[in-house]
Amino acid sequence: MTQRIGRFRRKTRSKMRKNPANKGKFSIKNYLAEFKEGDRVVLKAEPAIQKGMYFPRFHGREGIVVGKQGSCYEIKIKDIKKEKLLIVHPVHLKRV
């Protein structure tokens, strides 16, 4: 059996980074954002908050809100040919 190399945020130095002036800060409005089923959203990670963050491979993808699970939302995206369901915190979502 082979060993997995690296962790969740491996090779994301530029993808998951904010400029130094805004480092650690985030908007409460985005944190408490509400979405309805059928809303189109873009996955844009907020690096200051790791809770409810999706896998970095899906960064920048567009999806549809399918439902809610706790404080997070279920987002359906298309990854090549497959439909995938991600559970993402609203701070990592932007309306289209």
Backbone as numpy.savetxt, mean C-alpha at the origin, in Angstrom:
# Nx Ny Nz CAx CAy CAz Cx Cy Cz
16.48 -27.68 1.41 15.64 -26.50 1.41 16.53 -25.25 1.41
16.22 -24.30 0.60 17.01 -23.07 0.55 16.49 -22.05 1.54
17.39 -21.17 1.93 17.05 -20.12 2.89 16.61 -18.87 2.13
15.57 -18.20 2.62 15.13 -16.96 2.00 16.10 -15.85 2.36
16.53 -15.10 1.36 17.48 -14.01 1.59 16.73 -12.69 1.63
16.97 -11.92 2.65 16.37 -10.59 2.72 15.04 -10.58 3.44
14.56 -9.38 3.64 13.31 -9.18 4.36 12.29 -8.49 3.48
11.21 -8.01 4.11 10.07 -7.43 3.42 10.42 -6.22 2.56
11.30 -5.34 3.07 11.61 -4.10 2.36 12.95 -4.15 1.63
13.40 -5.34 1.30 14.67 -5.53 0.59 14.60 -4.85 -0.79
15.66 -4.15 -1.18 15.80 -3.48 -2.48 14.75 -2.39 -2.69
14.37 -1.68 -1.64 13.36 -0.63 -1.78 13.91 0.71 -1.31
15.22 0.90 -1.40 15.83 2.13 -0.88 15.22 3.38 -1.48
15.00 3.42 -2.77 14.44 4.62 -3.38 12.92 4.57 -3.47
12.37 3.38 -3.62 10.93 3.23 -3.77 10.16 3.62 -2.52
10.67 3.27 -1.36 9.98 3.50 -0.09 10.62 4.64 0.69
11.06 5.69 0.00 11.77 6.77 0.69 11.04 8.09 0.52
11.12 8.94 1.54 10.61 10.30 1.47 11.81 11.24 1.49
11.59 12.49 1.08 12.70 13.42 1.16 12.97 13.76 2.64
14.20 14.12 2.97 14.58 14.30 4.37 13.74 15.32 5.14
13.22 16.33 4.48 12.41 17.35 5.17 11.09 16.78 5.69
10.54 15.78 5.00 9.25 15.20 5.38 9.39 13.85 6.08
10.59 13.43 6.38 10.83 12.12 6.95 10.12 11.98 8.30
9.34 10.92 8.46 8.65 10.64 9.71 7.30 11.32 9.86
6.98 12.27 8.97 5.71 13.00 9.07 4.68 12.37 8.14
3.43 12.41 8.55 2.35 11.93 7.69 1.09 12.71 7.99
0.15 12.66 7.06 -1.08 13.41 7.17 -2.16 12.59 7.89
-2.76 13.19 8.90 -3.85 12.52 9.62 -5.04 12.33 8.69
-5.26 13.26 7.77 -6.36 13.17 6.81 -6.22 11.89 5.98
-5.02 11.59 5.53 -4.78 10.37 4.75 -4.92 9.12 5.62
-4.49 9.22 6.87 -4.54 8.08 7.78 -5.99 7.66 8.06
-6.88 8.65 8.16 -8.28 8.38 8.48 -9.18 8.41 7.24
-8.62 8.33 6.05 -9.39 8.42 4.80 -10.44 7.31 4.72
-11.57 7.63 4.13 -12.66 6.66 3.93 -12.82 6.39 2.44
-13.01 5.14 2.09 -13.24 4.74 0.70 -14.51 3.91 0.63
-15.18 3.95 -0.51 -16.37 3.14 -0.72 -16.03 1.98 -1.65
-16.88 0.96 -1.62 -16.68 -0.16 -2.54 -16.81 0.34 -3.97
-15.90 -0.09 -4.82 -15.91 0.33 -6.22 -15.01 1.52 -6.52
-14.50 2.20 -5.48 -13.57 3.31 -5.70 -12.27 2.80 -6.31
-11.72 3.58 -7.24 -10.43 3.24 -7.84 -9.34 3.95 -7.06
-8.30 3.20 -6.70 -7.21 3.75 -5.88 -5.86 3.33 -6.46
-4.84 4.11 -6.10 -3.47 3.79 -6.47 -2.72 3.44 -5.20
-1.90 2.39 -5.26 -1.10 1.99 -4.11 0.15 2.86 -4.07
0.20 3.73 -3.08 1.36 4.61 -2.90 1.73 4.55 -1.42
2.83 3.88 -1.12 3.20 3.60 0.27 3.59 4.86 1.04
3.20 4.90 2.30 3.62 5.94 3.23 4.69 5.30 4.11
5.98 5.57 3.84 7.05 4.86 4.53 7.13 5.11 6.04
6.51 6.17 6.54 6.56 6.45 7.97 5.70 5.47 8.77
4.78 4.76 8.09 3.87 3.83 8.77 3.99 2.47 8.10
4.37 1.46 8.88 4.53 0.12 8.30 3.26 -0.72 8.42
2.36 -0.32 9.33 1.11 -1.06 9.54 0.29 -1.07 8.25
-0.15 -2.24 7.83 -1.04 -2.35 6.67 -0.37 -2.04 5.35
0.96 -2.14 5.28 1.68 -1.86 4.04 1.65 -3.12 3.16
1.50 -2.93 1.87 1.46 -4.02 0.91 2.88 -4.42 0.52
3.02 -5.50 -0.21 4.33 -5.94 -0.70 4.85 -4.94 -1.73
6.12 -4.53 -1.66 6.64 -3.46 -2.51 6.51 -3.69 -4.02
6.36 -4.93 -4.44 6.21 -5.22 -5.86 4.97 -4.55 -6.46
3.96 -4.29 -5.62 2.70 -3.71 -6.10 2.68 -2.18 -6.04
3.80 -1.56 -5.73 3.89 -0.11 -5.60 3.55 0.59 -6.92
2.60 1.53 -6.86 2.20 2.27 -8.06 1.08 1.63 -8.85
0.62 0.45 -8.44 -0.45 -0.23 -9.16 -1.80 0.40 -8.83
-2.72 0.24 -9.76 -4.07 0.76 -9.58 -4.99 -0.42 -9.28
-5.93 -0.22 -8.35 -6.84 -1.27 -7.98 -8.22 -0.74 -7.64
-9.10 -1.66 -7.27 -10.48 -1.32 -6.93 -10.76 -1.78 -5.51
-11.42 -0.92 -4.74 -11.80 -1.28 -3.37 -12.94 -2.28 -3.43
-12.73 -3.44 -2.79 -13.73 -4.52 -2.81 -14.50 -4.57 -1.50
-13.81 -4.29 -0.40 -14.47 -4.36 0.90 -13.58 -3.79 1.97
-13.99 -3.99 3.22 -13.24 -3.49 4.36 -12.98 -4.63 5.33
-11.80 -4.62 5.93 -11.45 -5.63 6.92 -10.78 -4.91 8.09
-11.54 -4.70 9.15 -11.04 -3.92 10.27 -10.87 -2.47 9.86
-9.68 -1.91 10.08 -9.42 -0.53 9.66 -8.82 -0.48 8.26
-8.52 -1.64 7.67 -7.90 -1.71 6.35 -8.95 -1.99 5.26
-8.53 -1.84 4.02 -9.41 -2.09 2.88 -8.88 -3.24 2.04
-9.81 -3.98 1.46 -9.45 -5.05 0.53 -9.40 -4.45 -0.86
-8.26 -4.55 -1.52 -8.05 -3.97 -2.83 -7.79 -5.09 -3.83
-8.55 -5.09 -4.91 -8.35 -6.09 -5.96 -7.49 -5.46 -7.05
-6.35 -6.10 -7.35 -5.47 -5.63 -8.43 -5.25 -6.76 -9.41
-4.77 -6.40 -10.57 -4.43 -7.41 -11.57 -2.92 -7.48 -11.66
-2.35 -8.64 -11.33 -0.91 -8.87 -11.39 -0.64 -9.80 -12.56
-0.21 -9.23 -13.67 -0.03 -9.90 -14.95 -1.38 -10.47 -15.38
-1.66 -11.76 -15.15 -2.95 -12.31 -15.58 -3.87 -12.64 -14.41
-3.32 -12.66 -13.21 -4.11 -13.07 -12.05 -4.70 -11.88 -11.32
-5.87 -12.07 -10.76 -6.49 -11.08 -9.88 -6.00 -11.39 -8.47
-5.52 -10.37 -7.75 -5.04 -10.57 -6.39 -5.76 -9.64 -5.44
-5.92 -10.09 -4.22 -6.60 -9.32 -3.19 -5.57 -8.90 -2.14
-5.39 -7.60 -1.97 -4.45 -7.07 -0.99 -5.24 -6.41 0.14
-4.72 -6.52 1.34 -5.33 -5.86 2.49 -4.41 -4.70 2.86
-4.89 -3.47 2.65 -4.04 -2.29 2.74 -4.68 -1.23 3.65
-3.86 -0.61 4.46 -4.31 0.49 5.32 -4.55 1.73 4.45
-5.56 2.54 4.76 -5.89 3.70 3.92 -4.77 4.73 3.77
-3.80 4.76 4.67 -2.71 5.72 4.55 -1.85 5.42 3.32
-1.90 4.20 2.81 -1.11 3.79 1.65 -1.91 3.86 0.34
-3.09 4.46 0.39 -3.96 4.53 -0.79 -4.19 5.98 -1.20
-4.28 6.21 -2.52 -4.61 7.52 -3.07 -5.74 7.34 -4.07
-6.71 8.25 -4.05 -7.82 8.19 -5.03 -7.30 8.49 -6.43
-7.93 7.88 -7.43 -7.57 8.16 -8.83 -8.39 9.30 -9.34
